[in-house]
Amino acid sequence: QVQLVESGGGLVQAGGSLRLSCAASGRTFSTYGMGWFRQAPGKEREFVAAVSGSGGSTYYSDAVKGRFTISRDNAKNTVYLQMNSLRPEDTAVYYCVADLYYSGSYPQGAKYWGQGTQVTVSS
């Protein structure tokens, strides 16, 4: 029902910024919570950020809180992740997700996933 395509990844120096975009297609985009997960080589997939369907509520992992900002433009069917003060440990493949589900109050996964975009932060 939903297709997600990420863009905006690349190579950046530590302390720099990138903005990721996720273009969505399908019905009822505004009703889905949206978010981002990431996975580094040899590491488990981890939650990064989420935003409610209306854009009124956001939630971040402790690792990125204060540095990353998630937002959405429902008129454009697009979600964004603004990443500032990047660190080498932020290096990972970043995945856009839709229709998140939770274990308790913490995002555990999602129904729909994009193909991922590589973010590499050099020291």
The 8 nearest C-alpha neighbors of each residue, nearest first, counted from 0:
[[1, 25, 26, 2, 24, 111, 27, 28],
 [2, 0, 25, 24, 3, 111, 23, 26],
 [1, 3, 24, 23, 25, 4, 0, 113],
 [2, 4, 113, 23, 22, 21, 112, 1],
 [5, 3, 22, 21, 113, 114, 23, 6],
 [6, 4, 21, 20, 116, 115, 95, 113],
 [5, 7, 20, 19, 8, 116, 21, 4],
 [8, 6, 19, 18, 20, 9, 5, 17],
 [9, 7, 118, 117, 116, 6, 19, 17],
 [8, 10, 118, 119, 117, 11, 7, 17],
 [9, 11, 119, 120, 118, 12, 8, 121],
 [10, 12, 120, 15, 121, 119, 9, 13],
 [13, 11, 121, 120, 15, 14, 122, 10],
 [14, 12, 86, 85, 15, 122, 121, 120],
 [15, 13, 84, 85, 12, 86, 16, 83],
 [14, 16, 13, 84, 85, 12, 83, 11],
 [17, 15, 83, 82, 85, 84, 14, 18],
 [16, 18, 82, 81, 19, 83, 15, 7],
 [19, 17, 81, 80, 82, 7, 20, 79],
 [18, 20, 7, 80, 79, 6, 8, 81],
 [21, 19, 79, 6, 5, 78, 7, 80],
 [20, 22, 5, 78, 4, 77, 79, 95],
 [23, 21, 77, 4, 3, 76, 5, 20],
 [24, 22, 3, 76, 2, 77, 21, 4],
 [25, 23, 2, 1, 3, 22, 26, 76],
 [26, 24, 1, 0, 2, 28, 23, 27],
 [25, 27, 28, 0, 24, 1, 29, 30],
 [26, 28, 30, 29, 25, 31, 1, 0],
 [29, 27, 30, 26, 31, 76, 25, 73],
 [28, 30, 52, 27, 31, 73, 53, 76],
 [29, 31, 52, 28, 27, 32, 53, 51],
 [32, 30, 52, 98, 29, 28, 33, 97],
 [31, 33, 51, 52, 98, 50, 97, 99],
 [34, 32, 97, 50, 49, 96, 31, 98],
 [33, 35, 49, 96, 48, 95, 50, 97],
 [34, 36, 95, 48, 47, 94, 96, 49],
 [35, 37, 46, 47, 94, 45, 93, 95],
 [36, 38, 93, 92, 45, 44, 94, 91],
 [39, 37, 44, 91, 92, 43, 45, 42],
 [38, 40, 91, 42, 41, 92, 90, 37],
 [41, 39, 42, 38, 91, 43, 92, 90],
 [40, 42, 39, 43, 38, 44, 91, 92],
 [43, 41, 39, 40, 38, 44, 45, 91],
 [44, 42, 38, 45, 41, 39, 40, 37],
 [43, 45, 38, 37, 42, 36, 46, 39],
 [46, 44, 37, 36, 43, 38, 47, 107],
 [45, 47, 36, 48, 60, 37, 35, 106],
 [46, 48, 36, 60, 35, 59, 45, 37],
 [49, 47, 59, 35, 34, 58, 60, 46],
 [50, 48, 34, 58, 57, 33, 35, 59],
 [49, 51, 57, 33, 56, 54, 32, 34],
 [52, 50, 32, 54, 56, 53, 55, 57],
 [53, 51, 32, 30, 31, 29, 54, 50],
 [52, 54, 55, 51, 29, 30, 56, 73],
 [55, 53, 51, 52, 56, 50, 71, 70],
 [54, 56, 53, 51, 57, 50, 52, 70],
 [55, 57, 51, 50, 54, 58, 53, 49],
 [58, 56, 50, 49, 51, 59, 55, 69],
 [57, 59, 49, 48, 50, 56, 60, 47],
 [60, 58, 48, 64, 47, 61, 49, 63],
 [59, 61, 47, 62, 63, 64, 48, 46],
 [60, 62, 64, 63, 59, 47, 65, 58],
 [61, 63, 60, 64, 47, 59, 66, 89],
 [64, 62, 66, 61, 67, 60, 65, 59],
 [65, 63, 61, 66, 59, 62, 60, 67],
 [64, 66, 67, 63, 68, 61, 59, 83],
 [65, 67, 83, 63, 64, 84, 82, 68],
 [68, 66, 82, 81, 63, 83, 65, 64],
 [69, 67, 81, 80, 70, 82, 66, 65],
 [68, 70, 80, 79, 81, 48, 50, 67],
 [71, 69, 79, 78, 68, 54, 80, 50],
 [70, 72, 78, 77, 79, 73, 54, 69],
 [73, 71, 77, 75, 74, 76, 78, 70],
 [72, 74, 76, 75, 29, 71, 77, 28],
 [73, 75, 72, 76, 77, 29, 71, 28],
 [76, 74, 73, 77, 72, 22, 71, 23],
 [77, 75, 73, 23, 74, 72, 22, 28],
 [78, 76, 22, 75, 72, 21, 71, 23],
 [77, 79, 71, 21, 70, 20, 72, 22],
 [80, 78, 20, 70, 19, 69, 71, 21],
 [79, 81, 69, 19, 18, 68, 82, 20],
 [80, 82, 18, 68, 67, 17, 79, 69],
 [83, 81, 67, 17, 16, 18, 80, 66],
 [82, 84, 16, 66, 85, 67, 15, 81],
 [85, 83, 14, 15, 66, 16, 86, 82],
 [84, 86, 14, 13, 83, 15, 16, 89],
 [85, 87, 13, 88, 89, 120, 14, 84],
 [88, 86, 120, 89, 90, 121, 122, 13],
 [87, 89, 90, 86, 120, 91, 85, 39],
 [90, 88, 87, 86, 91, 85, 120, 119],
 [91, 89, 119, 88, 118, 120, 87, 39],
 [92, 90, 39, 38, 118, 37, 93, 117],
 [91, 93, 117, 38, 116, 37, 115, 118],
 [92, 94, 37, 115, 116, 36, 91, 117],
 [95, 93, 115, 36, 35, 113, 37, 96],
 [94, 96, 35, 113, 34, 112, 21, 5],
 [97, 95, 112, 34, 111, 33, 35, 109],
 [96, 98, 33, 111, 99, 32, 109, 31],
 [99, 97, 31, 32, 109, 110, 33, 111],
 [100, 98, 109, 97, 108, 32, 110, 106],
 [101, 99, 109, 108, 106, 107, 98, 102],
 [102, 100, 106, 107, 105, 103, 104, 99],
 [103, 101, 105, 107, 104, 106, 100, 108],
 [102, 104, 105, 101, 106, 107, 100, 108],
 [103, 105, 102, 101, 106, 107, 100, 58],
 [106, 104, 101, 102, 103, 107, 100, 46],
 [107, 105, 101, 100, 108, 102, 46, 99],
 [106, 108, 101, 102, 100, 105, 109, 46],
 [109, 107, 100, 99, 106, 101, 110, 46],
 [110, 108, 99, 98, 100, 111, 97, 96],
 [109, 111, 98, 97, 99, 112, 108, 96],
 [112, 110, 97, 96, 109, 98, 1, 113],
 [113, 111, 96, 95, 3, 97, 94, 114],
 [112, 114, 3, 95, 4, 115, 94, 96],
 [113, 115, 94, 4, 112, 116, 5, 3],
 [116, 114, 94, 93, 113, 92, 5, 117],
 [115, 117, 93, 92, 8, 5, 6, 118],
 [118, 116, 92, 8, 91, 9, 93, 119],
 [117, 119, 8, 9, 90, 91, 92, 10],
 [118, 120, 90, 10, 9, 11, 121, 117],
 [121, 119, 87, 11, 12, 90, 13, 10],
 [122, 120, 12, 13, 87, 11, 119, 10],
 [121, 13, 87, 12, 120, 86, 14, 11]]
